[in-house]
Amino acid sequence: MPNKKITKNMKISEVIEKYPDTIEVFLDYGLHCFGCHLADAETIEQGALSHNMDEKEIKLMIQKANKILRLPSN
């Protein structure tokens, strides 16, 4: 599914709404922003930086989230 791609500039709420299977990836990285009122306003990068993630961690998290999108669904 090459047309599906998550970027660090996407709003947190947009990603979880479109791709709920990615929530586990974000939770594994400590990004628990899904119930937060800022999820509609903050990008993944903004949320991650506010939780003290560095750019390398953010990149890895996004890569893992995108990998979930490529897995075949049952």
N, C-alpha and C positions, 0 to 999 in steps of 0.2 A: 504494500500500500504506500507507494512513494509519495502520494500527495499529502499524506499526514506527516506533519513535522512540527514538533514543539520547539519553540525558541525561548531564550531567557527573557525576551521582551514581551511575551504574552502575559496577559493578566492571569493570576492564579485561578480565579473563578472560571474563566474561559476554558482553561485546560481541564480542570476537573469535571466541568460540565460536558465537554466534548469527549474526553478520554478518561472516564472514571477508573479504568484499570491502572492508571499511573499513580493513583493515590498512595499505594504501597511504597513505591519508589521514593516519593517525597517524604513520607513518614520515616522511612529508613534513614534519611539524611537529616531528620530532625525538623523538617519543615511541616509544622502542624497548623498551617494558616487557614485550613479549609472552613472552619467555623468562625473565623475572625471577620470582623466588619471591614477590614482592609483588603480582604481577598478580591473584592470587586475593583479596588483602586490600584493595588500594588502588582507589579510584574513579578515573575518568578525570581528574577535577579534581585529586585528590591527586597522581597521577602527573605531571600537567602542571605543577603548581606546583613539584614537586620538581625539574623540569627547567627552572625559571625562566621559564615561560610566564606571561603576565599574563591577566587575565580576558577581555580582548578577543580575544587569540589563542585561548584555550580556546573561546570562543563561536564564532569562525570555524571552528575545527577541527570542532566538533560539528555545525555547520551543513553543512559539506562532507560529513561522514560520513553525515548524514541524507539528503543529496542522493543519495548513492550508493544508498541503499535504495530510492529512488523511480525509479531508472533501470530500464528494462525489461531483463530478462535474456534472453540469446540462447538 
